[in-house]
Amino acid sequence: MALFISILVWLVTGYFGGYIFAHKGYSPRWGIVWGVVLGPLGLGIAALLPPTAEARERAIAESATRQVLWQANQRQVCPSCTRENSGITKICPRCGHRFPQGAG
């Protein structure tokens, strides 16, 4: 039973090592290797690695996408016809009212 638990721990650390490496922009294969070979120590090392430039750019793009989606889910009411529109609507489809640039 103890052998089974220790093997399970090493496999789980390999999985999370791969996840951490992939999240930081590195090859997940190396994270799996570090997690399996070094166990919890490998996870600690993976957590300390800095993210790659690509991972930082991806995080910035994801943040911008979340902002646009949030704005799209907001509602603005047309002052001319009282139609409820998306937050990113620039022209009311019912009456043609132009919303100000920063509306939403």
Summary of the structure (lengths in Angstrom):
residues: 104
radius of gyration: 23.9
end to end distance: 59.5
largest distance: 72.6
contacts: 280
relative contact order: 0.10
helix: 61%
strand: 8%
